[in-house]
Each structure stands twice: as structure tokens, then as C-alpha cells.
């Protein structure tokens, strides 16, 4: 575990915390029961509601088990896809060994982590990146690039706490924060060494960010079995000097308890967790201005042609099907879809509309959408931002899909006014938005729908609410249900 530099000293400092003290893994450290007393009854529960997949990032083999083994087991029970990414093989955990080479130790530790994850979640995917042990900070871009494709908006990214005191842990946590931020995902950070060096009576570990996962007996047993798999770390490699056990029994007591702790809401990651009060109106971003074009240009540049996975992710395909099914009429004359991104929903709207005008702010998105929709002569894709570039004309369908929360409150009010004013008397407005707060967004999806409800011209006719998204259909004052419109009610 302590694998950077001399094994008895680990400098640290990350996540906006003051640098933790240098510590020696051979010291007794803070007893586990001291933390039990300090945290008893004062930490809210954390759950997997609304999570579509779990990505666990470890700096070294055994971090995943010590910090999040119980959570991995819970995700398996919940039938959630789990991926465990281990950045290094931990080949320098015993730099003074004269009996085991780093290469041999790396092979041993790779086998240990595979066996441990198999105990926790046999169906989990394990990726071993083989980056240099003790040098993760110098390979941060490679780590981010490896992890980024695995992160979706419904992923919870679980990683070492950036303030844990180990430089490889700080680097792994920073990589996780970057990909979580870019993908709009949640970030949960697990302490490992902080339990050893931190003072329970201080704010060494930010108490207001701590959340807990209480393990059931099966999860707890699975974690204990998995911890035992990492024998190279808690048993001597041999009787020779330099082969001593790295993790002592006092240290391991922190991870033998039937509870795990995570820090949520840190800078650089999504602030969403189900035990915290984030407010009803604003996301975690600046509420006084809409997101600029540069944000989206940078986002596409960093995350590829389809950064949200509209084309391939089941979450997006299912949500798109629900959106189309909610439309009260089989066909529309003229539709407007602002924030069309790469045009995946636009293509399906084209099958039900005589004409579609699609708009996006990002240059890359407009280019992708035009290529995707080249075979649809009745679809036009333009670059622009709403509400400032709202087009002239009237529409019998306006689609606000995952766009409203990018606006400031004042711009959102203008957007809703423009949308309501552009509807024909028989027009439909459909709105669908992600409900979890995202760090950079000025508003939440629920705040967007609250604004729609406040508008005097709009009347809701359809509501579909899930933990992850809210889908609603509005008409003007004369709007009626599908059954009423089609004569089923007489």
C-alpha cells in the first residue's frame, strides 16, 4: 500500500485540504474504536439509488477492497455493472526486499486483486493499467484517458480521497474528479491512510462531507474474504529483512468493521448524494450566468464526438423512447429542438415531423448532427444558443431535452417565455431533464420544470418522474389528454 518513495514516509496534501502530516505505516496510528466513537450516529447514509453503474478506481491493488469492498459487493447484489480499475501493480510496496523482485511482486499483486474482486463481485470487470507505482502524478493524463470512456452520467465514480496523504492516492482521486466532472457523474472518495494518521477530534477528514454505507452480513463477510486475499500486504513475504508485512492488525481494524465511509460533494466532482441537502433550485455551478460556448467546445474536445453516450447507452436509448412515447400526437407539422447535440433524438423526431429545426451551441455538435442527419431533407441544423437565438415562427412541437439547466435563472425564464410563445394553439412542449445536481450547471432539472409550471400559458398533460430524470408534456390552455383528444371519453 505505501508504495511511493521510502515506505515509512508519505507526503500528501490534496482536495483543498491542508497537507496531512508525514506518517509512518509502522506506527500504531489512530485506533479504529476512536473513529467509531467520533462518528457514531453523526454520519448520514449513502445508497445506490439512481446509480446505473459503479466505477471503482484504485491506485494500488487492495485500495479497492479496503476502501470500497463492501460497496462493490452491494452493487453486485443490486445487479449494477461494476468496473474496477487499478492504476498500478503496487510493485514497489517492498523496496528493500532481497527475495522478491518488483516484477514478481507485481504479478502476485495482480493475482490478489483479481481474486479479491471475484469474492466481492464475480461479474465485475477488472482493468489493470500497469502505470508506474509511486509515479501516478506524472501519468495523470494517461490515467484520465483510460478511465474517461467508462464514466457515464449515471455512473458513480469511487476513488481514493484526494486528501488521503499518499501521492498516488491523490493522483488517482484527481483523475476520478476530472472524469466525474466532465461526465456529470457522482464522485465518492474513500479514505485509506487518513484513518491511520488523522485525529478524530479535528477536521482532518471533513466531517460534513462524510457519508456511510452500513454493510449487511453477507457484504461484510465478502469484504473480509477479499481483504485476506491481499496477503502480500498483511503477511510477511518471507522471514528476510525487507519482507515484513506492510499492514498491521491495528491498521486493518479500520477495514474490518461492517461499515464504509465516503466523502461526497468535493470540489471537482459532482456534489450529488442522496443524504445531503443540495437545495431545490440551483446546481453546484454559478447560478448567475448561463454556460458559455467555450464550456461545450472544451467538453466535446476533451470527451469525443458523443460525450454523453446518446447513441449507445441504454439509459439514453430508454429515455429517448420514453420521450417519444409521451408525445400526444402521432405526427407534427413543425418542430424545434434547441440543444440537439449530435442529433440522435433529432433523427427520431424527423420520422414524426414534416419539418424539424435543430440547434446547438457547440461547433463540434452541429457538425456531427449535420452528418448524422444528411439523409433527412426536412431537417435543418443551425448553430445558436437559446434564448438569445430563438428562431422566428411558430411550432406545434418544441422539445427541451437536457438543455434548460445550462441556463441562468433569468435566461431560463426567457427560454420558457420564448417556448410558450412559439407554440401554435394545438402545440406540444415536451421537456426532459436529468435530476441530479451537476457541479458546473447553474440549475437542476427540477428547477427547469418548476419554471415551466409557473408559466401561465402552459398546462401539463403528461408526467413521468424517476430518480434520474423528469419527463413532462405541456400544452396551451386548451390542452387535453390523449383519450379526450381522440374521442375515447365521448
C-alpha positions in Angstrom: 0.0 0.0 0.0 2.6 2.6 1.0 4.5 2.4 -2.3 5.8 5.8 -3.1 9.3 6.8 -2.0 10.6 5.5 1.3 8.0 3.2 2.7 7.9 4.9 6.1 7.1 8.4 4.9 4.3 9.5 2.7 3.9 13.2 1.9 0.4 14.4 0.9 -2.0 17.3 0.5 -4.9 17.4 -1.9 -8.5 18.2 -2.4 -8.2 21.7 -0.9 -7.1 20.3 2.5 -4.1 21.3 4.4 -1.2 18.9 3.8 -1.5 16.0 6.1 1.5 15.2 8.4 4.2 12.8 7.3 3.4 9.4 8.8 4.9 6.0 9.3 2.9 3.0 8.4 4.6 1.1 11.2 3.2 3.5 13.9 0.2 2.3 15.8 -1.8 5.2 14.4 -5.3 6.2 15.4 -7.3 3.3 16.9 -10.4 2.2 15.0 -12.5 2.5 18.1 -11.6 6.2 18.4 -13.2 6.7 15.0 -16.2 4.6 16.0 -16.9 6.9 18.9 -16.3 10.1 17.0 -18.6 9.1 14.1 -21.3 7.2 16.0 -24.7 8.5 14.9 -23.4 11.5 13.2 -23.0 10.4 9.6 -25.8 10.2 7.0 -26.3 7.0 5.0 -25.4 6.7 1.3 -27.1 4.5 -1.1 -27.1 3.5 -4.8 -30.5 4.9 -5.7 -30.3 6.4 -9.2 -27.0 4.8 -10.0 -26.6 2.9 -13.3 -23.1 1.7 -12.9 -20.2 1.7 -10.5 -16.6 2.5 -11.4 -14.1 1.9 -8.6 -10.6 3.4 -9.1 -7.7 2.2 -7.1 -4.2 3.5 -7.0 -2.8 0.1 -6.0 -4.2 -3.4 -5.6 -6.0 -3.6 -2.2 -7.2 0.0 -2.2 -10.4 -1.1 -3.9 -11.1 -3.7 -1.2 -10.1 -1.7 1.8 -11.9 1.4 0.8 -14.9 0.2 -1.2 -15.1 -3.6 -0.9 -18.5 -3.6 0.7 -19.8 -1.1 -1.8 -18.7 -3.4 -4.6 -20.5 -6.3 -3.0 -23.6 -4.2 -2.6 -23.5 -3.1 -6.3 -23.3 -6.8 -7.3 -26.3 -7.6 -5.2 -28.2 -4.7 -6.9 -27.2 -6.1 -10.3 -25.3 -3.0 -11.2 -22.4 -3.2 -13.6 -19.1 -2.8 -11.7 -15.7 -2.0 -13.2 -12.6 -1.9 -11.0 -9.6 0.0 -12.5 -6.3 -0.5 -10.7 -3.8 2.1 -11.8 -0.5 0.5 -10.7 0.5 -3.1 -9.8 2.0 -1.9 -6.5 5.3 -3.3 -7.4 7.3 -1.1 -5.0 5.5 -1.9 -1.8 8.6 -3.7 -0.6 11.5 -1.8 -2.0 14.0 -3.3 0.4 13.1 -6.9 -0.3 16.0 -9.1 -1.4 13.8 -12.2 -2.1 11.1 -10.8 -4.4 11.7 -8.6 -7.5 9.3 -5.8 -8.3 8.2 -7.7 -11.4 7.4 -10.8 -9.4 5.6 -8.8 -6.7 3.5 -7.0 -9.5 2.4 -10.4 -10.8 1.5 -11.6 -7.3 -0.5 -8.4 -6.6 -2.4 -8.6 -9.9 -3.5 -12.1 -8.9 -4.5 -10.9 -5.5 -6.7 -8.1 -6.7 -8.4 -10.4 -9.3 -9.2 -12.9 -6.5 -10.4 -10.2 -4.2 -12.8 -8.7 -6.7 -14.0 -12.1 -7.6 -15.0 -12.5 -3.9 -16.8 -9.2 -3.9 -18.5 -9.3 -7.4 -17.7 -12.2 -9.7 -19.1 -10.4 -12.7 -17.2 -7.2 -12.2 -14.7 -6.2 -14.9 -11.1 -5.6 -13.7 -8.7 -3.4 -15.6 -5.1 -3.3 -14.6 -3.4 -0.3 -16.2 0.2 -1.1 -15.1 1.2 2.6 -14.6 4.4 3.2 -12.6 3.9 2.6 -8.9 4.7 5.8 -6.9 4.6 8.0 -10.0 0.9 8.4 -10.8 1.0 12.2 -10.7 3.4 12.1 -13.6 1.0 9.9 -15.6 -2.3 11.7 -14.7 -3.2 12.3 -18.3 -2.8 8.6 -19.2 -4.9 7.7 -16.2 -7.7 10.1 -17.1 -7.7 8.9 -20.7 -8.0 5.3 -19.6 -10.9 6.0 -17.2 -12.9 8.6 -19.1 -14.7 6.1 -21.5 -16.0 4.2 -18.5 -17.9 7.1 -17.0 -21.5 8.0 -17.8 -23.9 10.4 -16.2 -25.5 7.6 -14.2 -22.1 6.3 -13.0 -20.8 6.7 -9.5 -17.1 7.1 -9.6 -15.5 5.7 -6.4 -11.8 6.6 -5.8 -9.2 7.3 -3.1 -9.7 10.5 -1.3 -7.5 13.3 -2.6 -6.6 14.3 0.9 -5.6 10.8 2.0 -1.9 11.6 2.3 -0.4 9.3 -0.3 0.6 10.9 -3.5 -0.6 8.1 -5.7 -4.0 8.3 -3.9 -4.1 12.0 -4.5 -3.4 11.4 -8.2 -6.0 8.7 -8.6 -8.5 10.9 -6.8 -7.7 13.8 -9.0 -8.2 11.7 -12.1 -11.5 10.5 -10.8 -12.6 14.0 -10.0 -11.8 15.1 -13.6 -13.7 12.4 -15.3 -16.6 12.7 -13.0 -16.8 16.4 -13.6 -16.5 16.0 -17.3 -19.2 13.3 -17.5 -21.6 14.8 -15.0 -21.2 11.8 -12.8 -21.1 11.4 -9.0 -17.8 11.2 -7.1 -17.4 9.3 -3.9 -14.0 9.3 -2.3 -12.8 6.8 0.2 -10.1 7.4 2.8 -7.5 4.7 3.5 -4.4 6.1 5.2 -6.3 9.1 6.7 -7.9 6.7 9.2 -4.3 5.9 10.3 -2.9 9.5 10.7 -5.9 11.7 11.2 -7.3 13.0 14.5 -10.9 12.1 15.1 -11.3 15.3 17.2 -10.2 17.5 14.4 -11.4 18.3 10.9 -8.5 16.4 9.2 -11.3 14.5 7.5 -14.1 16.9 6.6 -17.0 15.6 8.7 -19.7 17.5 6.8 -18.8 15.5 3.6 -18.7 12.1 5.2 -21.4 9.6 4.3 -21.6 5.9 5.3 -22.6 2.6 3.8 -23.6 0.1 6.5 -22.8 -3.4 5.3 -25.1 -6.3 5.7 -23.6 -9.6 7.0 -23.1 -11.1 3.5 -21.4 -7.9 2.3 -19.2 -7.8 5.4 -18.1 -11.4 5.0 -17.3 -10.9 1.3 -15.2 -7.9 2.2 -13.3 -9.7 4.9 -12.5 -12.6 2.5 -11.4 -10.1 -0.1 -9.1 -8.3 2.4 -7.5 -11.6 3.2 -6.7 -12.2 -0.5 -4.1 -9.3 -0.4 -1.7 -11.5 1.6 1.4 -9.8 0.2 0.4 -6.7 2.1 -0.6 -8.0 5.5 1.7 -11.1 5.8 5.5 -11.3 5.5 6.8 -12.1 2.1 9.5 -14.2 3.9 11.5 -14.1 7.1 14.2 -11.9 5.5 14.7 -8.3 6.3 12.7 -6.1 3.9 9.9 -8.6 3.6 7.9 -7.6 6.6 4.1 -7.2 6.5 3.2 -3.7 5.4 -0.3 -3.5 7.0 -0.5 -4.3 10.7 -3.5 -5.6 12.6 -4.3 -2.3 14.2 -4.4 -0.6 10.8 -6.6 -3.4 9.3 -9.2 -2.9 12.1 -10.3 0.2 10.3 -11.4 -2.0 7.4 -12.8 -5.0 9.4 -15.9 -3.0 10.6 -19.3 -3.6 8.9 -19.4 0.0 7.6 -17.6 2.0 4.9 -17.2 5.8 4.7 -17.0 8.0 1.7 -16.6 11.8 1.1 -19.1 13.3 -1.3 -19.5 16.8 -2.7 -15.8 17.7 -3.1 -14.5 20.3 -5.4 -14.0 19.0 -8.9 -16.7 16.2 -8.7 -20.4 16.1 -8.7 -22.0 17.1 -5.4 -24.9 14.8 -5.6 -25.5 12.2 -2.9 -28.8 11.1 -1.5 -28.0 12.0 2.0 -27.3 15.7 1.5 -29.4 18.8 1.1 -28.3 20.4 -2.1 -31.2 22.9 -2.4 -34.1 22.7 -4.8 -33.2 25.5 -7.3 -29.6 25.5 -8.1 -27.0 23.0 -9.2 -23.5 23.4 -7.9 -22.4 25.8 -10.7 -22.6 29.6 -10.7 -26.3 30.4 -10.8 -25.9 33.9 -12.2 -24.9 33.1 -15.7 -25.6 30.5 -18.4 -22.8 28.2 -19.5 -20.8 29.8 -22.3 -20.0 28.3 -25.7 -16.4 27.6 -24.6 -17.7 25.2 -21.9 -19.3 23.0 -24.6 -16.4 23.3 -27.1 -14.0 22.2 -24.4 -16.3 19.4 -23.3 -16.5 17.9 -26.8 -12.8 18.4 -27.4 -12.0 16.5 -24.2 -14.6 13.8 -24.4 -15.1 12.9 -28.0 -17.9 13.1 -30.6 -20.6 11.6 -28.3 -19.6 12.6 -24.7 -22.9 11.7 -23.2 -23.3 8.4 -25.0 -26.6 9.4 -26.7 -26.1 6.8 -29.4 -25.1 3.8 -27.4 -26.0 3.9 -23.7 -29.1 2.1 -22.7 -30.0 4.9 -20.3 -30.2 7.4 -23.1 -32.0 5.0 -25.5 -34.6 4.2 -22.9 -35.1 7.8 -22.0 -35.4 8.8 -25.7 -38.0 6.1 -26.2 -40.0 7.4 -23.2 -39.8 10.9 -24.6 -41.1 9.9 -28.0 -43.8 7.8 -26.5 -45.0 10.7 -24.3 -45.8 12.8 -27.4 -49.6 13.0 -27.5 -49.9 13.1 -31.3 -48.5 10.6 -33.9 -47.3 13.4 -36.2 -46.4 17.1 -36.1 -46.0 19.8 -38.7 -43.0 21.8 -37.4 -40.7 21.0 -34.5 -37.9 23.0 -32.9 -35.2 21.2 -30.8 -32.7 23.5 -29.1 -29.7 21.8 -27.6 -29.8 19.0 -30.2 -26.2 17.9 -29.5 -25.2 15.3 -32.2 -28.8 14.8 -33.5 -29.7 11.4 -32.2 -33.1 12.4 -30.8 -33.5 14.7 -33.8 -33.3 11.8 -36.2 -36.2 10.1 -34.5 -38.2 13.3 -34.3 -37.8 13.5 -38.1 -39.8 10.3 -38.5 -42.8 12.0 -36.9 -42.5 15.6 -38.1 -42.9 17.3 -41.5 -40.1 19.7 -40.6 -37.5 19.9 -37.8 -35.3 22.8 -36.9 -32.4 21.7 -34.6 -30.0 24.0 -32.9 -26.8 23.6 -30.8 -24.2 26.0 -29.4 -21.2 23.7 -29.9 -19.5 23.7 -33.2 -18.5 20.1 -32.9 -22.0 19.0 -32.1 -23.5 20.9 -35.0 -21.0 19.2 -37.4 -21.8 15.8 -36.0 -25.6 16.4 -36.2 -25.4 17.6 -39.8 -23.5 14.5 -40.8 -25.9 12.2 -39.0 -29.0 13.9 -40.5 -27.7 14.3 -44.0 -30.3 11.8 -45.3 -33.2 13.8 -43.8 -34.0 16.6 -46.2 -36.7 18.1 -44.0 -34.3 18.6 -41.1 -32.2 21.8 -40.7 -29.4 22.0 -38.2 -28.1 25.5 -37.2 -25.7 26.8 -34.6 -27.0 29.1 -31.9 -27.9 29.5 -28.2 -31.3 29.8 -26.6 -32.9 32.0 -25.5 -30.8 34.6 -27.4 -31.1 32.9 -30.8 -34.6 31.7 -30.6 -35.9 31.4 -34.2 -38.8 33.3 -35.7 -42.0 31.4 -36.5 -44.5 29.1 -34.7 -44.1 25.4 -33.9 -46.5 22.7 -33.0 -43.7 20.8 -31.2 -41.0 22.3 -29.0 -38.5 19.8 -27.5 -36.5 20.9 -24.4 -34.4 17.8 -23.8 -31.5 18.2 -21.3 -31.0 21.9 -22.1 -32.7 24.1 -19.5 -30.3 23.6 -16.6 -27.5 25.2 -18.7 -29.3 28.5 -18.3 -29.1 31.1 -15.5 -32.4 31.6 -13.8 -33.1 34.8 -15.8 -32.2 33.1 -19.1 -34.4 30.1 -18.2 -37.3 32.5 -17.7 -36.7 34.0 -21.1 -36.3 30.5 -22.6 -39.7 29.3 -21.2 -41.3 32.6 -22.4 -40.0 32.0 -25.9 -41.0 28.4 -25.9 -44.6 29.1 -24.7 -44.9 32.0 -27.1 -43.8 30.0 -30.1 -46.4 27.2 -29.7 -49.3 27.0 -32.0 -52.7 26.8 -30.3 -52.6 23.0 -30.7 -48.9 22.8 -29.9 -46.9 20.5 -27.6 -43.9 21.3 -25.4 -42.0 18.2 -24.2 -39.3 18.7 -21.5 -37.0 16.0 -20.1 -34.1 16.7 -17.7 -31.5 14.9 -15.6 -32.5 15.4 -11.9 -29.2 15.0 -10.1 -27.1 18.2 -9.5 -24.0 18.6 -11.7 -21.1 20.7 -10.5 -20.9 23.1 -13.4 -24.6 23.5 -14.2 -26.3 26.7 -12.9 -29.6 24.8 -12.3 -31.1 21.4 -11.6 -33.5 19.6 -13.9 -36.3 20.0 -11.3 -35.7 23.8 -11.2 -36.2 23.8 -15.0 -39.6 22.1 -14.7 -40.6 24.3 -11.8 -40.2 27.3 -14.2 -42.3 25.6 -16.8 -45.1 25.0 -14.2 -45.0 28.7 -13.3 -45.7 29.9 -16.8 -49.4 31.0 -17.2 -49.8 29.7 -20.8 -48.6 26.1 -20.1 -50.7 23.3 -18.8 -49.2 19.9 -18.1 -50.8 16.9 -19.6 -48.2 14.1 -19.0 -45.8 13.5 -16.1 -43.2 10.7 -15.8 -40.9 11.0 -12.8 -37.9 8.8 -11.9 -35.0 9.3 -9.6 -32.8 10.1 -12.6 -34.9 12.2 -14.9 -38.2 14.1 -15.1 -40.3 13.9 -18.3 -43.3 16.2 -18.8 -45.5 17.3 -21.6 -47.3 20.6 -21.7 -49.9 22.2 -24.0 -51.6 25.6 -24.0 -54.7 26.3 -22.1 -56.8 24.2 -24.4 -54.7 21.1 -24.0 -56.4 17.8 -23.2 -55.4 14.2 -22.6 -54.8 11.8 -25.5 -58.0 9.9 -24.6 -60.0 13.2 -24.7 -58.5 14.3 -28.0 -59.1 11.0 -29.7 -62.7 10.7 -28.6 -62.3 7.8 -26.1 -64.0 9.9 -23.4 -67.0 10.6 -25.5 
